Amino acid sequence: MSSTTLPGNNLARLNRRRRLQEWLVTLPSFIWLLAFFLVPTLIVLAITFKPVEPPYGNIGPGWTLATLHSLANPNYPAIIWRTVWVSLIATILCMLIAIPFGYYMARAPQSRKSLLVILVMLPFWTSFLIRIFAWKILLHPEGYLHKFLRLLGLIQEGDLLLYNTGAVLLVLVYTYLPFAILPVYAAAEKFDFALCEAAQDLGCNRLSAFVRIFLPGIQRALVTAALVVFIPALGSYVIPDIVGGNASEMIGNKIAQRIFVDRNLPHASGLAALLALSTVIPMLFILAIQRQQARAPAPRRNRSTP
């Protein structure tokens, strides 16, 4: 009887030890997220229900629902909708560029990979604000890009490349494209491209093998790249403020306006809470889909009897 219980006890002990090691490894990250993400988010959410004391915007004592009533401003749905669809289109454009570029980087010769990685990382060597102002100079009516397009007859002299949604989309894609390329490249470099070659030997063309073999093989990297672009794009306010106009305002611009101009921290906290919800909900949805796929049983193969 002891011989049958000892292996079970050893297995349970090994499982407990493994779980303890996993908790110890993840504990620093958990504490970091708790201290610098969850706690500040809860504080911002609590400020939403506090009154504001004019004229300096101090947070008053007590609790109130006035901020929630003020969020019913009829202009906010249009701004929130613009923020979501601009961020979504910027994410899609980044992914459409990052996937083939990451694939090309992974299949490039080893001597060329380092150069390609440096080219992707090169924009980070310059200040973020300097890059945005450089785009403002390029898109200015007296800028080189505007003059070149006028020379080609693509635009007229009175057409503006600045202060519109197109300029915001262009600079968003330029800014966040490296964040999409790097995860795709990291996953593609570890991908076994012999699987694509085997699919081609079995009758698939290169495009079909790319779509049916390569893309599912780097699915997690694609989700990561999309989230890394979509979440920061939702909270962008510097880019719309510099190259966009009043018709291109995003929710981040309203939050900055409530903090620095109106001095209304509860109102800004309410808008930030809405932005956080719009960020967390897609992440929870994607995590739920991934857990469901992980729990799904693997398809059984039919074994032919001899």
ZADO-1210 file (C-alpha; in nm, 4 decimals, padded with zeros to 6 digits):
<atoms>
<atom x="00.0000" y="00.0000" z="00.0000" code="MET" pos="1"/>
<atom x="00.2871" y="00.2362" z="00.0771" code="SER" pos="2"/>
<atom x="00.4393" y="00.1650" z="-00.2620" code="SER" pos="3"/>
<atom x="00.1232" y="00.2925" z="-00.4330" code="THR" pos="4"/>
<atom x="00.0836" y="00.6078" z="-00.2242" code="THR" pos="5"/>
<atom x="00.4442" y="00.7271" z="-00.2283" code="LEU" pos="6"/>
<atom x="00.4591" y="00.8074" z="-00.6025" code="PRO" pos="7"/>
<atom x="00.1352" y="01.0049" z="-00.5707" code="GLY" pos="8"/>
<atom x="00.2702" y="01.1977" z="-00.2735" code="ASN" pos="9"/>
<atom x="00.5944" y="01.2709" z="-00.4566" code="ASN" pos="10"/>
<atom x="00.4027" y="01.3940" z="-00.7603" code="LEU" pos="11"/>
<atom x="00.1841" y="01.6229" z="-00.5487" code="ALA" pos="12"/>
<atom x="00.4944" y="01.7548" z="-00.3720" code="ARG" pos="13"/>
<atom x="00.6655" y="01.8249" z="-00.7019" code="LEU" pos="14"/>
<atom x="00.3550" y="02.0077" z="-00.8288" code="ASN" pos="15"/>
<atom x="00.3431" y="02.2234" z="-00.5145" code="ARG" pos="16"/>
<atom x="00.7117" y="02.3027" z="-00.5452" code="ARG" pos="17"/>
<atom x="00.6686" y="02.3929" z="-00.9122" code="ARG" pos="18"/>
<atom x="00.3770" y="02.6230" z="-00.8332" code="ARG" pos="19"/>
<atom x="00.5771" y="02.7868" z="-00.5554" code="LEU" pos="20"/>
<atom x="00.8664" y="02.8484" z="-00.7953" code="GLN" pos="21"/>
<atom x="00.6279" y="02.9956" z="-01.0532" code="GLU" pos="22"/>
<atom x="00.4813" y="03.2307" z="-00.7902" code="TRP" pos="23"/>
<atom x="00.8281" y="03.3398" z="-00.6782" code="LEU" pos="24"/>
<atom x="00.9276" y="03.4122" z="-01.0375" code="VAL" pos="25"/>
<atom x="00.6117" y="03.6130" z="-01.1122" code="THR" pos="26"/>
<atom x="00.5959" y="03.7900" z="-00.7752" code="LEU" pos="27"/>
<atom x="00.8168" y="04.0911" z="-00.8742" code="PRO" pos="28"/>
<atom x="00.6091" y="04.1515" z="-01.1890" code="SER" pos="29"/>
<atom x="00.2887" y="04.1098" z="-00.9901" code="PHE" pos="30"/>
<atom x="00.4015" y="04.3625" z="-00.7288" code="ILE" pos="31"/>
<atom x="00.5098" y="04.6036" z="-01.0033" code="TRP" pos="32"/>
<atom x="00.1712" y="04.5825" z="-01.1781" code="LEU" pos="33"/>
<atom x="-00.0121" y="04.6120" z="-00.8474" code="LEU" pos="34"/>
<atom x="00.1815" y="04.9195" z="-00.7322" code="ALA" pos="35"/>
<atom x="00.2131" y="05.1079" z="-01.0605" code="PHE" pos="36"/>
<atom x="-00.0953" y="04.9996" z="-01.2549" code="PHE" pos="37"/>
<atom x="-00.3814" y="04.8731" z="-01.0387" code="LEU" pos="38"/>
<atom x="-00.3414" y="05.1143" z="-00.7450" code="VAL" pos="39"/>
<atom x="-00.3083" y="05.4297" z="-00.9652" code="PRO" pos="40"/>
<atom x="-00.6062" y="05.3160" z="-01.1719" code="THR" pos="41"/>
<atom x="-00.8177" y="05.2754" z="-00.8586" code="LEU" pos="42"/>
<atom x="-00.7050" y="05.6190" z="-00.7353" code="ILE" pos="43"/>
<atom x="-00.8040" y="05.7779" z="-01.0677" code="VAL" pos="44"/>
<atom x="-01.1384" y="05.5983" z="-01.0516" code="LEU" pos="45"/>
<atom x="-01.1942" y="05.7247" z="-00.6944" code="ALA" pos="46"/>
<atom x="-01.1141" y="06.0854" z="-00.7935" code="ILE" pos="47"/>
<atom x="-01.3968" y="06.0623" z="-01.0468" code="THR" pos="48"/>
<atom x="-01.6460" y="06.0610" z="-00.7583" code="PHE" pos="49"/>
<atom x="-01.4880" y="06.3569" z="-00.5755" code="LYS" pos="50"/>
<atom x="-01.6088" y="06.7185" z="-00.6081" code="PRO" pos="51"/>
<atom x="-01.3900" y="06.9894" z="-00.7556" code="VAL" pos="52"/>
<atom x="-01.3170" y="07.3172" z="-00.5788" code="GLU" pos="53"/>
<atom x="-01.2781" y="07.6177" z="-00.8123" code="PRO" pos="54"/>
<atom x="-01.0853" y="07.8187" z="-00.9147" code="PRO" pos="55"/>
<atom x="-00.7690" y="07.6089" z="-00.8773" code="TYR" pos="56"/>
<atom x="-00.9279" y="07.2707" z="-00.9341" code="GLY" pos="57"/>
<atom x="-00.8528" y="07.1229" z="-00.5943" code="ASN" pos="58"/>
<atom x="-01.0201" y="06.7962" z="-00.5008" code="ILE" pos="59"/>
<atom x="-01.2876" y="06.8708" z="-00.2424" code="GLY" pos="60"/>
<atom x="-01.4109" y="06.6566" z="00.0458" code="PRO" pos="61"/>
<atom x="-01.7042" y="06.4212" z="00.0172" code="GLY" pos="62"/>
<atom x="-01.8400" y="06.2264" z="-00.2749" code="TRP" pos="63"/>
<atom x="-02.0558" y="06.3228" z="-00.5704" code="THR" pos="64"/>
<atom x="-02.1937" y="06.1908" z="-00.8974" code="LEU" pos="65"/>
<atom x="-02.1664" y="06.5288" z="-01.0722" code="ALA" pos="66"/>
<atom x="-01.8695" y="06.4146" z="-01.2817" code="THR" pos="67"/>
<atom x="-02.0624" y="06.1182" z="-01.4211" code="LEU" pos="68"/>
<atom x="-02.3465" y="06.3535" z="-01.5197" code="HIS" pos="69"/>
<atom x="-02.0985" y="06.5878" z="-01.6898" code="SER" pos="70"/>
<atom x="-01.9673" y="06.2977" z="-01.8995" code="LEU" pos="71"/>
<atom x="-02.3019" y="06.2984" z="-02.0783" code="ALA" pos="72"/>
<atom x="-02.1704" y="06.5838" z="-02.2940" code="ASN" pos="73"/>
<atom x="-02.3066" y="06.5283" z="-02.6479" code="PRO" pos="74"/>
<atom x="-01.9612" y="06.5933" z="-02.7969" code="ASN" pos="75"/>
<atom x="-01.7957" y="06.3025" z="-02.6149" code="TYR" pos="76"/>
<atom x="-01.9487" y="06.0119" z="-02.8152" code="PRO" pos="77"/>
<atom x="-01.8126" y="06.1594" z="-03.1399" code="ALA" pos="78"/>
<atom x="-01.4675" y="06.2124" z="-02.9852" code="ILE" pos="79"/>
<atom x="-01.4611" y="05.8622" z="-02.8356" code="ILE" pos="80"/>
<atom x="-01.5726" y="05.7104" z="-03.1652" code="TRP" pos="81"/>
<atom x="-01.3023" y="05.9079" z="-03.3520" code="ARG" pos="82"/>
<atom x="-01.0407" y="05.7917" z="-03.1004" code="THR" pos="83"/>
<atom x="-01.1398" y="05.4262" z="-03.1427" code="VAL" pos="84"/>
<atom x="-01.1581" y="05.4158" z="-03.5205" code="TRP" pos="85"/>
<atom x="-00.8428" y="05.6225" z="-03.5753" code="VAL" pos="86"/>
<atom x="-00.6518" y="05.3943" z="-03.3363" code="SER" pos="87"/>
<atom x="-00.8006" y="05.0858" z="-03.5023" code="LEU" pos="88"/>
<atom x="-00.7084" y="05.1986" z="-03.8545" code="ILE" pos="89"/>
<atom x="-00.3582" y="05.2939" z="-03.7383" code="ALA" pos="90"/>
<atom x="-00.3224" y="04.9457" z="-03.5849" code="THR" pos="91"/>
<atom x="-00.4417" y="04.7733" z="-03.9030" code="ILE" pos="92"/>
<atom x="-00.2030" y="04.9768" z="-04.1205" code="LEU" pos="93"/>
<atom x="00.0873" y="04.9026" z="-03.8858" code="CYS" pos="94"/>
<atom x="00.0089" y="04.5305" z="-03.8953" code="MET" pos="95"/>
<atom x="-00.0225" y="04.5280" z="-04.2757" code="LEU" pos="96"/>
<atom x="00.3272" y="04.6777" z="-04.2974" code="ILE" pos="97"/>
<atom x="00.4836" y="04.4910" z="-04.0036" code="ALA" pos="98"/>
<atom x="00.3845" y="04.1365" z="-04.1071" code="ILE" pos="99"/>
<atom x="00.5578" y="04.1254" z="-04.4486" code="PRO" pos="100"/>
<atom x="00.8487" y="04.3329" z="-04.3202" code="PHE" pos="101"/>
<atom x="00.8986" y="04.1030" z="-04.0177" code="GLY" pos="102"/>
<atom x="00.8777" y="03.8033" z="-04.2513" code="TYR" pos="103"/>
<atom x="01.1388" y="03.9552" z="-04.4802" code="TYR" pos="104"/>
<atom x="01.3682" y="04.0358" z="-04.1869" code="MET" pos="105"/>
<atom x="01.3467" y="03.6775" z="-04.0590" code="ALA" pos="106"/>
<atom x="01.4256" y="03.5303" z="-04.4025" code="ARG" pos="107"/>
<atom x="01.7049" y="03.7791" z="-04.4772" code="ALA" pos="108"/>
<atom x="02.0706" y="03.6679" z="-04.4593" code="PRO" pos="109"/>
<atom x="02.2315" y="03.6905" z="-04.1184" code="GLN" pos="110"/>
<atom x="02.4640" y="03.9688" z="-04.2305" code="SER" pos="111"/>
<atom x="02.1658" y="04.1840" z="-04.3296" code="ARG" pos="112"/>
<atom x="01.9472" y="04.1210" z="-04.0235" code="LYS" pos="113"/>
<atom x="02.1511" y="04.3453" z="-03.7951" code="SER" pos="114"/>
<atom x="02.1246" y="04.6323" z="-04.0433" code="LEU" pos="115"/>
<atom x="01.7481" y="04.5887" z="-04.0733" code="LEU" pos="116"/>
<atom x="01.7037" y="04.5831" z="-03.6955" code="VAL" pos="117"/>
<atom x="01.9114" y="04.9019" z="-03.6658" code="ILE" pos="118"/>
<atom x="01.6953" y="05.0695" z="-03.9316" code="LEU" pos="119"/>
<atom x="01.3807" y="04.9746" z="-03.7392" code="VAL" pos="120"/>
<atom x="01.5275" y="05.1065" z="-03.4135" code="MET" pos="121"/>
<atom x="01.6744" y="05.4205" z="-03.5734" code="LEU" pos="122"/>
<atom x="01.3732" y="05.6495" z="-03.5016" code="PRO" pos="123"/>
<atom x="01.4147" y="05.5851" z="-03.1282" code="PHE" pos="124"/>
<atom x="01.7524" y="05.7590" z="-03.1406" code="TRP" pos="125"/>
<atom x="01.5699" y="06.0913" z="-03.1823" code="THR" pos="126"/>
<atom x="01.3356" y="06.2598" z="-02.9378" code="SER" pos="127"/>
<atom x="00.9672" y="06.1821" z="-02.9841" code="PHE" pos="128"/>
<atom x="00.8717" y="06.5517" z="-02.9954" code="LEU" pos="129"/>
<atom x="01.1423" y="06.6311" z="-03.2482" code="ILE" pos="130"/>
<atom x="01.0096" y="06.3609" z="-03.4787" code="ARG" pos="131"/>
<atom x="00.6533" y="06.4930" z="-03.4513" code="ILE" pos="132"/>
<atom x="00.7639" y="06.8506" z="-03.5207" code="PHE" pos="133"/>
<atom x="00.9665" y="06.7214" z="-03.8167" code="ALA" pos="134"/>
<atom x="00.6461" y="06.5782" z="-03.9628" code="TRP" pos="135"/>
<atom x="00.4741" y="06.9121" z="-03.9016" code="LYS" pos="136"/>
<atom x="00.7473" y="07.0849" z="-04.1031" code="ILE" pos="137"/>
<atom x="00.7197" y="06.8254" z="-04.3820" code="LEU" pos="138"/>
<atom x="00.3404" y="06.8551" z="-04.4022" code="LEU" pos="139"/>
<atom x="00.3412" y="07.2360" z="-04.3752" code="HIS" pos="140"/>
<atom x="00.2055" y="07.4247" z="-04.6808" code="PRO" pos="141"/>
<atom x="00.5590" y="07.5553" z="-04.7383" code="GLU" pos="142"/>
<atom x="00.7218" y="07.2193" z="-04.6617" code="GLY" pos="143"/>
<atom x="00.9112" y="07.0038" z="-04.9091" code="TYR" pos="144"/>
<atom x="00.6491" y="06.7288" z="-04.9225" code="LEU" pos="145"/>
<atom x="00.3706" y="06.9748" z="-04.9973" code="HIS" pos="146"/>
<atom x="00.5776" y="07.1414" z="-05.2702" code="LYS" pos="147"/>
<atom x="00.6708" y="06.8035" z="-05.4222" code="PHE" pos="148"/>
<atom x="00.3085" y="06.6881" z="-05.4376" code="LEU" pos="149"/>
<atom x="00.2057" y="07.0203" z="-05.5912" code="ARG" pos="150"/>
<atom x="00.4818" y="06.9780" z="-05.8507" code="LEU" pos="151"/>
<atom x="00.3382" y="06.6373" z="-05.9428" code="LEU" pos="152"/>
<atom x="-00.0116" y="06.7861" z="-05.9658" code="GLY" pos="153"/>
<atom x="-00.1496" y="06.5566" z="-05.6949" code="LEU" pos="154"/>
<atom x="-00.2676" y="06.8440" z="-05.4741" code="ILE" pos="155"/>
<atom x="-00.3614" y="07.2065" z="-05.5267" code="GLN" pos="156"/>
<atom x="-00.1983" y="07.5081" z="-05.3649" code="GLU" pos="157"/>
<atom x="-00.4837" y="07.5559" z="-05.1162" code="GLY" pos="158"/>
<atom x="-00.4929" y="07.1909" z="-05.0048" code="ASP" pos="159"/>
<atom x="-00.3713" y="07.1251" z="-04.6520" code="LEU" pos="160"/>
<atom x="-00.1793" y="06.8165" z="-04.5451" code="LEU" pos="161"/>
<atom x="-00.1835" y="06.9334" z="-04.1836" code="LEU" pos="162"/>
<atom x="-00.4603" y="06.9653" z="-03.9248" code="TYR" pos="163"/>
<atom x="-00.6751" y="06.6759" z="-04.0407" code="ASN" pos="164"/>
<atom x="-00.7343" y="06.3128" z="-03.9525" code="THR" pos="165"/>
<atom x="-00.5123" y="06.1898" z="-04.2354" code="GLY" pos="166"/>
<atom x="-00.2105" y="06.3670" z="-04.0858" code="ALA" pos="167"/>
<atom x="-00.2862" y="06.2139" z="-03.7459" code="VAL" pos="168"/>
<atom x="-00.3100" y="05.8660" z="-03.8988" code="LEU" pos="169"/>
<atom x="00.0157" y="05.9130" z="-04.0913" code="LEU" pos="170"/>
<atom x="00.2140" y="06.0194" z="-03.7851" code="VAL" pos="171"/>
<atom x="00.0528" y="05.7506" z="-03.5654" code="LEU" pos="172"/>
<atom x="00.1578" y="05.4795" z="-03.8102" code="VAL" pos="173"/>
<atom x="00.5088" y="05.6249" z="-03.8359" code="TYR" pos="174"/>
<atom x="00.5410" y="05.6467" z="-03.4561" code="THR" pos="175"/>
<atom x="00.4113" y="05.3022" z="-03.3590" code="TYR" pos="176"/>
<atom x="00.5236" y="05.0969" z="-03.6590" code="LEU" pos="177"/>
<atom x="00.8503" y="04.9804" z="-03.4910" code="PRO" pos="178"/>
<atom x="00.6471" y="04.8503" z="-03.1955" code="PHE" pos="179"/>
<atom x="00.4574" y="04.6280" z="-03.4400" code="ALA" pos="180"/>
<atom x="00.7588" y="04.5141" z="-03.6423" code="ILE" pos="181"/>
<atom x="00.9750" y="04.3986" z="-03.3514" code="LEU" pos="182"/>
<atom x="00.7316" y="04.1390" z="-03.2001" code="PRO" pos="183"/>
<atom x="00.6532" y="04.0026" z="-03.5461" code="VAL" pos="184"/>
<atom x="01.0228" y="03.9742" z="-03.6289" code="TYR" pos="185"/>
<atom x="01.1049" y="03.8106" z="-03.2934" code="ALA" pos="186"/>
<atom x="00.8409" y="03.5419" z="-03.3513" code="ALA" pos="187"/>
<atom x="00.9226" y="03.4972" z="-03.7202" code="ALA" pos="188"/>
<atom x="01.2905" y="03.4444" z="-03.6425" code="GLU" pos="189"/>
<atom x="01.1997" y="03.1445" z="-03.4237" code="LYS" pos="190"/>
<atom x="00.9493" y="03.0070" z="-03.6729" code="PHE" pos="191"/>
<atom x="01.0382" y="02.6864" z="-03.8580" code="ASP" pos="192"/>
<atom x="01.0088" y="02.7864" z="-04.2224" code="PHE" pos="193"/>
<atom x="01.0500" y="02.4223" z="-04.3223" code="ALA" pos="194"/>
<atom x="00.6786" y="02.3926" z="-04.2463" code="LEU" pos="195"/>
<atom x="00.6018" y="02.6427" z="-04.5225" code="CYS" pos="196"/>
<atom x="00.8301" y="02.4557" z="-04.7611" code="GLU" pos="197"/>
<atom x="00.6561" y="02.1296" z="-04.6715" code="ALA" pos="198"/>
<atom x="00.3181" y="02.2909" z="-04.7391" code="ALA" pos="199"/>
<atom x="00.4424" y="02.4039" z="-05.0810" code="GLN" pos="200"/>
<atom x="00.5601" y="02.0503" z="-05.1542" code="ASP" pos="201"/>
<atom x="00.2090" y="01.9284" z="-05.0704" code="LEU" pos="202"/>
<atom x="00.0462" y="02.1638" z="-05.3215" code="GLY" pos="203"/>
<atom x="00.0154" y="02.5042" z="-05.1523" code="CYS" pos="204"/>
<atom x="00.1464" y="02.8109" z="-05.3249" code="ASN" pos="205"/>
<atom x="00.3625" y="03.0624" z="-05.1365" code="ARG" pos="206"/>
<atom x="00.0723" y="03.2908" z="-05.0470" code="LEU" pos="207"/>
<atom x="-00.1420" y="03.0047" z="-04.9212" code="SER" pos="208"/>
<atom x="00.1459" y="02.8691" z="-04.7114" code="ALA" pos="209"/>
<atom x="00.2082" y="03.2172" z="-04.5751" code="PHE" pos="210"/>
<atom x="-00.1565" y="03.2619" z="-04.4708" code="VAL" pos="211"/>
<atom x="-00.2325" y="02.9076" z="-04.3504" code="ARG" pos="212"/>
<atom x="00.1016" y="02.8111" z="-04.1937" code="ILE" pos="213"/>
<atom x="00.3093" y="03.1163" z="-04.1098" code="PHE" pos="214"/>
<atom x="00.0423" y="03.3508" z="-03.9714" code="LEU" pos="215"/>
<atom x="-00.1140" y="03.0916" z="-03.7355" code="PRO" pos="216"/>
<atom x="00.2371" y="03.0000" z="-03.6236" code="GLY" pos="217"/>
<atom x="00.3048" y="03.3542" z="-03.4981" code="ILE" pos="218"/>
<atom x="-00.0488" y="03.4214" z="-03.3754" code="GLN" pos="219"/>
<atom x="00.0554" y="03.5272" z="-03.0257" code="ARG" pos="220"/>
<atom x="00.3093" y="03.7748" z="-03.1647" code="ALA" pos="221"/>
<atom x="00.0425" y="03.9236" z="-03.3910" code="LEU" pos="222"/>
<atom x="-00.1908" y="03.9762" z="-03.0943" code="VAL" pos="223"/>
<atom x="00.0933" y="04.1304" z="-02.8931" code="THR" pos="224"/>
<atom x="00.1932" y="04.3634" z="-03.1772" code="ALA" pos="225"/>
<atom x="-00.1679" y="04.4758" z="-03.2301" code="ALA" pos="226"/>
<atom x="-00.2164" y="04.5515" z="-02.8598" code="LEU" pos="227"/>
<atom x="00.1181" y="04.7323" z="-02.8328" code="VAL" pos="228"/>
<atom x="00.0058" y="04.9655" z="-03.1140" code="VAL" pos="229"/>
<atom x="-00.3654" y="04.9980" z="-03.0332" code="PHE" pos="230"/>
<atom x="-00.3380" y="05.0775" z="-02.6610" code="ILE" pos="231"/>
<atom x="-00.0877" y="05.3684" z="-02.6900" code="PRO" pos="232"/>
<atom x="-00.2737" y="05.5029" z="-02.9935" code="ALA" pos="233"/>
<atom x="-00.5923" y="05.5264" z="-02.7869" code="LEU" pos="234"/>
<atom x="-00.4217" y="05.7556" z="-02.5364" code="GLY" pos="235"/>
<atom x="-00.2344" y="05.9720" z="-02.7860" code="SER" pos="236"/>
<atom x="-00.2751" y="06.3437" z="-02.7371" code="TYR" pos="237"/>
<atom x="00.0588" y="06.4951" z="-02.8486" code="VAL" pos="238"/>
<atom x="00.0237" y="06.3790" z="-03.2093" code="ILE" pos="239"/>
<atom x="-00.3349" y="06.5074" z="-03.2589" code="PRO" pos="240"/>
<atom x="-00.2403" y="06.8279" z="-03.0787" code="ASP" pos="241"/>
<atom x="00.0563" y="06.9049" z="-03.3068" code="ILE" pos="242"/>
<atom x="-00.0470" y="06.7741" z="-03.6502" code="VAL" pos="243"/>
<atom x="-00.4250" y="06.7496" z="-03.6036" code="GLY" pos="244"/>
<atom x="-00.6876" y="07.0172" z="-03.5660" code="GLY" pos="245"/>
<atom x="-01.0068" y="07.0768" z="-03.3738" code="ASN" pos="246"/>
<atom x="-01.1839" y="06.8265" z="-03.5974" code="ALA" pos="247"/>
<atom x="-00.9194" y="06.5624" z="-03.5158" code="SER" pos="248"/>
<atom x="-00.9357" y="06.5803" z="-03.1369" code="GLU" pos="249"/>
<atom x="-00.9012" y="06.2518" z="-02.9516" code="MET" pos="250"/>
<atom x="-00.9967" y="06.1628" z="-02.5980" code="ILE" pos="251"/>
<atom x="-00.6391" y="06.2203" z="-02.4792" code="GLY" pos="252"/>
<atom x="-00.6649" y="06.5852" z="-02.5865" code="ASN" pos="253"/>
<atom x="-00.9774" y="06.6302" z="-02.3763" code="LYS" pos="254"/>
<atom x="-00.8085" y="06.4742" z="-02.0734" code="ILE" pos="255"/>
<atom x="-00.5096" y="06.7094" z="-02.1115" code="ALA" pos="256"/>
<atom x="-00.7459" y="07.0054" z="-02.1547" code="GLN" pos="257"/>
<atom x="-00.9364" y="06.9195" z="-01.8358" code="ARG" pos="258"/>
<atom x="-00.6092" y="06.8906" z="-01.6400" code="ILE" pos="259"/>
<atom x="-00.4009" y="07.1834" z="-01.7647" code="PHE" pos="260"/>
<atom x="-00.6619" y="07.4343" z="-01.8863" code="VAL" pos="261"/>
<atom x="-00.9858" y="07.3731" z="-01.6957" code="ASP" pos="262"/>
<atom x="-00.8143" y="07.2432" z="-01.3795" code="ARG" pos="263"/>
<atom x="-01.0915" y="06.9882" z="-01.3342" code="ASN" pos="264"/>
<atom x="-00.9202" y="06.6719" z="-01.2102" code="LEU" pos="265"/>
<atom x="-01.2407" y="06.4736" z="-01.1378" code="PRO" pos="266"/>
<atom x="-01.3625" y="06.5312" z="-01.4929" code="HIS" pos="267"/>
<atom x="-01.0221" y="06.4312" z="-01.6320" code="ALA" pos="268"/>
<atom x="-01.0278" y="06.1206" z="-01.4113" code="SER" pos="269"/>
<atom x="-01.3705" y="06.0277" z="-01.5464" code="GLY" pos="270"/>
<atom x="-01.2475" y="06.0543" z="-01.9047" code="LEU" pos="271"/>
<atom x="-00.9342" y="05.8567" z="-01.8109" code="ALA" pos="272"/>
<atom x="-01.1550" y="05.5859" z="-01.6568" code="ALA" pos="273"/>
<atom x="-01.3505" y="05.5609" z="-01.9824" code="LEU" pos="274"/>
<atom x="-01.0226" y="05.5355" z="-02.1731" code="LEU" pos="275"/>
<atom x="-00.8959" y="05.2656" z="-01.9358" code="ALA" pos="276"/>
<atom x="-01.2159" y="05.0649" z="-01.9827" code="LEU" pos="277"/>
<atom x="-01.1860" y="05.0905" z="-02.3601" code="SER" pos="278"/>
<atom x="-00.8299" y="04.9585" z="-02.3232" code="THR" pos="279"/>
<atom x="-00.8970" y="04.6796" z="-02.0744" code="VAL" pos="280"/>
<atom x="-01.2099" y="04.5382" z="-02.2396" code="ILE" pos="281"/>
<atom x="-01.0340" y="04.4357" z="-02.5673" code="PRO" pos="282"/>
<atom x="-00.7497" y="04.2816" z="-02.3647" code="MET" pos="283"/>
<atom x="-00.9929" y="04.0770" z="-02.1521" code="LEU" pos="284"/>
<atom x="-01.1774" y="03.9693" z="-02.4665" code="PHE" pos="285"/>
<atom x="-00.8557" y="03.8502" z="-02.6332" code="ILE" pos="286"/>
<atom x="-00.7408" y="03.6719" z="-02.3146" code="LEU" pos="287"/>
<atom x="-01.0768" y="03.4940" z="-02.2921" code="ALA" pos="288"/>
<atom x="-01.0436" y="03.3737" z="-02.6515" code="ILE" pos="289"/>
<atom x="-00.6873" y="03.2527" z="-02.5897" code="GLN" pos="290"/>
<atom x="-00.7915" y="03.0635" z="-02.2748" code="ARG" pos="291"/>
<atom x="-01.0795" y="02.9025" z="-02.4595" code="GLN" pos="292"/>
<atom x="-00.8459" y="02.7941" z="-02.7380" code="GLN" pos="293"/>
<atom x="-00.5951" y="02.6579" z="-02.4839" code="ALA" pos="294"/>
<atom x="-00.8637" y="02.4550" z="-02.3063" code="ARG" pos="295"/>
<atom x="-01.0083" y="02.3155" z="-02.6276" code="ALA" pos="296"/>
<atom x="-00.9152" y="01.9467" z="-02.6689" code="PRO" pos="297"/>
<atom x="-00.6817" y="01.8595" z="-02.9509" code="ALA" pos="298"/>
<atom x="-00.8457" y="01.6848" z="-03.2472" code="PRO" pos="299"/>
<atom x="-00.8100" y="01.3104" z="-03.2418" code="ARG" pos="300"/>
<atom x="-00.6448" y="01.1307" z="-03.5265" code="ARG" pos="301"/>
<atom x="-00.8020" y="00.8211" z="-03.6709" code="ASN" pos="302"/>
<atom x="-00.5686" y="00.5259" z="-03.6392" code="ARG" pos="303"/>
<atom x="-00.6051" y="00.2687" z="-03.9078" code="SER" pos="304"/>
<atom x="-00.5866" y="-00.0886" z="-03.7861" code="THR" pos="305"/>
<atom x="-00.3488" y="-00.3201" z="-03.9700" code="PRO" pos="306"/>
</atoms>
